[in-house]
Amino acid sequence: MFHTHKARRSRGHAVVIILAVLAFSLAGAGLGFWVGQQAVTPNVASITIDRSDLVKLVTQFDSASQTSSDMDAIVVRLGEMQAQLMRINALGERLVEMSGLNADEFDFENPPPQGGPEQGPVKDYTIKELASELTSVVSLIQDRERKLDLIQDFIMEKDLATKALPAGWPVRSGYVSSKYGFRIHPVKKVRLFHDGVDFASPRGSPIFAVADGVVTFSGRKGGYGKVVDIRHIDGLVTRYAHNSRNLVKVGQMVHQGQKIASVGSTGTATGPHVHFEVRRGDKAINPMPYLRSKPRQTLAASGADLDS
């Protein structure tokens, strides 16, 4: 039979531990939602520890009359929590692999290093042992939460950086009608350098921003006709010209895939198309690497040939 003051002390210690687990489960719900948004697994929400079960566990453990059946129920629930922790570990390992992070720095296989003074023997060993197991589970959960938070930050930053760099085609349908480099000008009929890539597309078709950025110009510009310029990271600017209609204003934030204009033939043009440029500073650079940096089917019509 347990000594009353020791039993109360152990129960009190364990209640604090369980409440800590409960607090994590509240945060875990948000974590489950975030991972679900990343489409990592359809069953991620189930890794979070059930809050009502934890409340019930606290009530059981804090009960004045501790029966063997109560203890058995707590032990069973502890085992379930440990099993859920294993699933969190498996998810963490998968996220590390997908993110390309160093597996040694984000170790989900081993418990974090820890230490502390040795405890002397006590008569209420069963409760003490259970409290110790709960402490271990809480420690592991806190370690995994910290690592998953870091991975989340890394993935979000990587995602933001990716969307801020030009990638893919500015039209969903059409084909490349003129590439970057020297060509015979279709109107002037002389050999001139072409600063961009032309995409022939039906008049009025939507033109999309190929990266997140800020609109720095929206209006008419000589032979370009109606133009939209968007500034991105790394000093890059994308230009979309000969539009029939511009849909964005200077200073407006735009996102990758957002409709910014409609295909037209304003300025010097023989038919409806988008003249697309990538510029660094005042100089046009070859846009082809950026056009190839995403699967063609993402932003181009099936069958369109980038090398045509």
C-alpha positions as CSV (number, residue, x, y, z in Angstrom):
1,M,0.0,0.0,0.0
2,F,1.3,3.5,-0.9
3,H,2.2,6.1,1.7
4,T,-0.4,8.9,1.4
5,H,2.0,11.9,1.1
6,K,4.2,10.1,-1.4
7,A,1.3,9.0,-3.5
8,R,-0.1,12.5,-3.5
9,R,3.3,14.0,-4.5
10,S,3.7,11.5,-7.3
11,R,0.2,12.0,-8.6
12,G,0.7,15.7,-8.5
13,H,3.9,15.4,-10.4
14,A,2.3,13.2,-13.0
15,V,-0.7,15.5,-13.4
16,V,1.6,18.3,-14.3
17,I,3.3,16.1,-16.9
18,I,0.0,15.0,-18.4
19,L,-1.2,18.6,-18.6
20,A,2.1,19.4,-20.5
21,V,1.2,16.7,-23.0
22,L,-2.3,18.1,-23.2
23,A,-0.8,21.6,-24.0
24,F,1.3,20.0,-26.8
25,S,-1.8,18.3,-28.2
26,L,-3.4,21.7,-28.6
27,A,-0.4,22.9,-30.6
28,G,-0.3,19.6,-32.4
29,A,-3.7,20.2,-33.9
30,G,-2.2,23.2,-35.8
31,L,0.8,21.2,-36.8
32,G,-1.4,18.5,-38.2
33,F,-3.3,21.1,-40.2
34,W,-0.1,22.6,-41.6
35,V,1.3,19.2,-42.7
36,G,-2.1,18.3,-44.2
37,Q,-1.9,21.5,-46.2
38,Q,1.4,20.3,-47.6
39,A,-0.3,17.1,-48.8
40,V,2.3,14.9,-47.2
41,T,-0.1,12.2,-46.0
42,P,-4.0,12.0,-45.9
43,N,-3.9,10.7,-42.3
44,V,-1.7,13.3,-40.7
45,A,-4.5,14.7,-38.5
46,S,-4.7,11.4,-36.7
47,I,-1.1,11.8,-35.2
48,T,-2.3,14.4,-32.7
49,I,-3.1,13.1,-29.2
50,D,-6.8,13.2,-28.4
51,R,-7.5,16.0,-26.0
52,S,-10.6,14.4,-24.4
53,D,-8.6,11.2,-23.7
54,L,-5.9,13.3,-22.0
55,V,-8.4,15.1,-19.8
56,K,-9.8,11.7,-18.9
57,L,-6.3,10.4,-18.1
58,V,-5.6,13.4,-15.9
59,T,-8.8,12.7,-14.0
60,Q,-8.0,9.1,-13.6
61,F,-4.5,9.7,-12.3
62,D,-5.6,12.5,-9.9
63,S,-8.3,10.3,-8.4
64,A,-8.1,9.8,-4.6
65,S,-8.8,6.1,-4.9
66,Q,-6.2,4.6,-7.2
67,T,-7.3,1.1,-8.3
68,S,-5.4,-1.4,-10.3
69,S,-8.0,-1.1,-13.1
70,D,-7.3,2.7,-13.2
71,M,-3.6,2.1,-13.4
72,D,-4.1,-0.5,-16.2
73,A,-6.2,2.0,-18.2
74,I,-3.5,4.7,-17.8
75,V,-0.8,2.3,-18.9
76,V,-2.8,1.3,-21.9
77,R,-3.3,5.0,-22.9
78,L,0.4,5.7,-22.3
79,G,1.1,2.9,-24.8
80,E,-1.2,4.4,-27.3
81,M,0.6,7.8,-26.9
82,Q,3.9,6.1,-27.5
83,A,2.5,4.5,-30.6
84,Q,1.3,7.9,-31.9
85,L,4.8,9.3,-31.1
86,M,6.3,6.6,-33.4
87,R,4.0,7.8,-36.2
88,I,5.2,11.4,-35.6
89,N,8.7,10.1,-35.8
90,A,8.0,8.4,-39.1
91,L,6.4,11.6,-40.5
92,G,9.4,13.6,-39.3
93,E,11.8,11.3,-41.1
94,R,9.8,11.5,-44.3
95,L,9.7,15.3,-44.1
96,V,13.5,15.5,-43.5
97,E,14.0,13.3,-46.6
98,M,11.6,15.3,-48.7
99,S,13.2,18.6,-47.6
100,G,16.8,17.5,-48.3
101,L,17.8,18.4,-44.7
102,N,20.7,16.7,-42.8
103,A,19.2,13.6,-41.1
104,D,21.9,13.8,-38.4
105,E,20.6,17.3,-37.4
106,F,17.0,16.2,-37.5
107,D,17.2,12.8,-35.9
108,F,13.7,11.3,-35.3
109,E,15.0,7.8,-34.4
110,N,16.8,8.4,-31.1
111,P,15.6,10.3,-28.0
112,P,17.3,13.7,-27.3
113,P,20.3,13.6,-24.9
114,Q,19.2,14.4,-21.4
115,G,20.4,14.0,-17.8
116,G,19.6,14.6,-14.1
117,P,20.3,13.5,-10.6
118,E,19.6,9.9,-9.7
119,Q,16.5,9.4,-7.6
120,G,16.5,7.2,-4.5
121,P,14.2,4.2,-4.2
122,V,10.6,4.9,-3.1
123,K,7.9,2.6,-2.0
124,D,5.3,3.8,-4.5
125,Y,7.4,2.5,-7.4
126,T,4.5,1.8,-9.8
127,I,3.3,5.4,-9.8
128,K,6.9,6.7,-9.9
129,E,7.7,4.4,-12.9
130,L,4.6,5.6,-14.7
131,A,5.4,9.2,-14.1
132,S,8.9,8.6,-15.4
133,E,7.5,7.1,-18.6
134,L,5.2,10.1,-19.0
135,T,8.2,12.4,-18.5
136,S,10.0,10.5,-21.3
137,V,7.1,10.8,-23.7
138,V,6.7,14.5,-23.0
139,S,10.4,15.1,-23.5
140,L,10.3,13.2,-26.9
141,I,7.2,15.1,-28.0
142,Q,8.8,18.5,-27.1
143,D,11.9,17.5,-29.1
144,R,9.8,16.4,-32.1
145,E,7.7,19.5,-31.9
146,R,10.9,21.7,-32.0
147,K,12.3,19.8,-35.0
148,L,9.0,19.8,-36.9
149,D,8.7,23.6,-36.3
150,L,12.2,24.1,-37.8
151,I,11.3,21.8,-40.8
152,Q,8.1,23.8,-41.3
153,D,10.0,27.1,-41.3
154,F,12.6,25.7,-43.8
155,I,9.9,24.3,-46.2
156,M,7.9,27.6,-46.0
157,E,11.0,29.7,-46.7
158,K,12.0,27.4,-49.5
159,D,8.5,27.5,-51.0
160,L,8.4,31.3,-50.8
161,A,11.8,31.6,-52.5
162,T,10.8,29.2,-55.2
163,K,7.6,31.2,-56.0
164,A,9.6,34.4,-56.1
165,L,11.8,33.2,-58.9
166,P,10.5,33.2,-62.5
167,A,9.5,29.8,-63.6
168,G,7.3,28.4,-66.3
169,W,5.2,29.9,-69.1
170,P,3.1,33.1,-68.9
171,V,0.3,31.5,-70.9
172,R,-1.7,28.3,-70.5
173,S,-2.3,27.7,-74.2
174,G,-0.2,28.6,-77.2
175,Y,3.2,27.9,-78.6
176,V,6.6,29.6,-78.9
177,S,6.5,31.6,-82.1
178,S,9.8,33.4,-81.8
179,K,12.8,32.6,-79.5
180,Y,15.4,34.7,-77.8
181,G,18.3,35.9,-80.0
182,F,18.9,37.2,-83.5
183,R,16.1,36.9,-86.0
184,I,14.5,38.6,-89.1
185,H,12.2,41.2,-87.6
186,P,8.6,40.3,-88.7
187,V,7.7,43.9,-89.5
188,K,11.0,45.7,-90.3
189,K,12.3,42.7,-92.3
190,V,15.9,43.2,-91.1
191,R,18.1,41.1,-88.8
192,L,17.7,42.3,-85.2
193,F,18.3,40.9,-81.8
194,H,15.1,39.7,-80.1
195,D,15.2,40.4,-76.3
196,G,12.6,37.8,-75.3
197,V,10.4,34.9,-76.3
198,D,7.1,35.3,-78.1
199,F,4.1,33.0,-77.3
200,A,1.4,32.9,-79.9
201,S,-1.9,32.6,-78.1
202,P,-5.6,33.4,-78.8
203,R,-6.6,37.0,-78.4
204,G,-8.0,37.7,-75.0
205,S,-6.4,34.7,-73.4
206,P,-5.1,35.2,-69.8
207,I,-1.5,36.1,-69.2
208,F,-0.1,34.9,-65.8
209,A,2.7,36.1,-63.6
210,V,5.5,33.5,-63.6
211,A,6.6,34.5,-60.1
212,D,5.6,36.5,-57.0
213,G,6.6,40.1,-57.2
214,V,5.6,43.8,-57.3
215,V,4.3,45.6,-60.4
216,T,6.7,48.3,-61.4
217,F,5.1,49.3,-64.7
218,S,1.7,49.0,-66.2
219,G,0.9,51.0,-69.3
220,R,2.1,51.7,-72.9
221,K,5.7,51.6,-73.9
222,G,6.5,52.3,-77.6
223,G,6.6,49.2,-79.8
224,Y,5.8,47.0,-76.8
225,G,2.3,48.3,-76.8
226,K,0.6,47.7,-73.5
227,V,3.2,46.3,-71.0
228,V,3.3,44.9,-67.5
229,D,6.7,44.8,-65.7
230,I,7.0,42.8,-62.4
231,R,10.0,43.0,-60.1
232,H,11.1,39.8,-58.3
233,I,13.9,38.7,-56.0
234,D,17.5,38.7,-57.0
235,G,17.1,41.9,-59.1
236,L,15.0,40.1,-61.8
237,V,12.2,41.7,-63.7
238,T,9.7,39.9,-66.0
239,R,8.0,41.8,-68.9
240,Y,4.8,40.9,-70.6
241,A,4.1,42.9,-73.8
242,H,1.6,43.5,-76.6
243,N,-1.3,43.0,-74.2
244,S,-4.9,43.9,-75.2
245,R,-5.6,44.8,-71.6
246,N,-3.6,45.2,-68.4
247,L,-5.2,44.0,-65.2
248,V,-2.8,45.2,-62.5
249,K,-1.5,48.5,-61.3
250,V,1.9,49.9,-60.3
251,G,2.8,48.9,-56.7
252,Q,0.4,46.0,-56.6
253,M,1.7,42.7,-55.2
254,V,1.1,39.7,-57.5
255,H,1.5,36.0,-57.0
256,Q,2.8,33.2,-59.2
257,G,-0.1,32.1,-61.4
258,Q,-2.1,35.3,-61.0
259,K,-3.8,36.7,-64.1
260,I,-2.2,40.0,-64.9
261,A,-3.2,40.8,-68.5
262,S,-4.9,39.6,-71.6
263,V,-3.3,38.5,-74.9
264,G,-3.4,41.1,-77.6
265,S,-1.4,42.7,-80.5
266,T,-0.8,46.3,-79.3
267,G,2.4,48.0,-80.4
268,T,4.5,46.5,-83.1
269,A,2.9,43.1,-83.6
270,T,1.6,41.1,-86.6
271,G,-0.9,39.1,-84.5
272,P,-2.0,38.2,-80.9
273,H,0.9,37.0,-78.8
274,V,2.8,37.7,-75.6
275,H,6.3,39.0,-75.8
276,F,8.0,37.7,-72.6
277,E,11.3,39.0,-71.2
278,V,13.4,38.4,-68.2
279,R,15.6,41.4,-67.3
280,R,18.3,42.0,-64.7
281,G,18.7,45.8,-64.2
282,D,18.3,47.4,-67.7
283,K,19.6,44.4,-69.6
284,A,17.4,41.6,-71.0
285,I,18.8,38.1,-70.3
286,N,18.0,34.7,-71.9
287,P,14.6,33.6,-70.5
288,M,14.8,30.0,-71.7
289,P,16.3,28.6,-68.4
290,Y,13.4,30.1,-66.5
291,L,10.8,28.8,-68.9
292,R,12.2,25.3,-68.6
293,S,12.5,25.4,-64.8
294,K,9.0,23.9,-64.3
295,P,7.2,21.1,-66.0
296,R,5.8,22.4,-69.3
297,Q,2.3,21.0,-68.7
298,T,2.1,23.2,-65.6
299,L,1.8,26.5,-67.5
300,A,1.7,25.5,-71.2
301,A,-0.8,23.7,-73.4
302,S,-0.2,20.0,-73.8
303,G,1.7,19.5,-77.0
304,A,3.3,22.9,-77.0
305,D,7.0,22.6,-77.9
306,L,9.4,24.9,-76.0
307,D,12.1,24.3,-78.6
308,S,10.0,25.0,-81.6
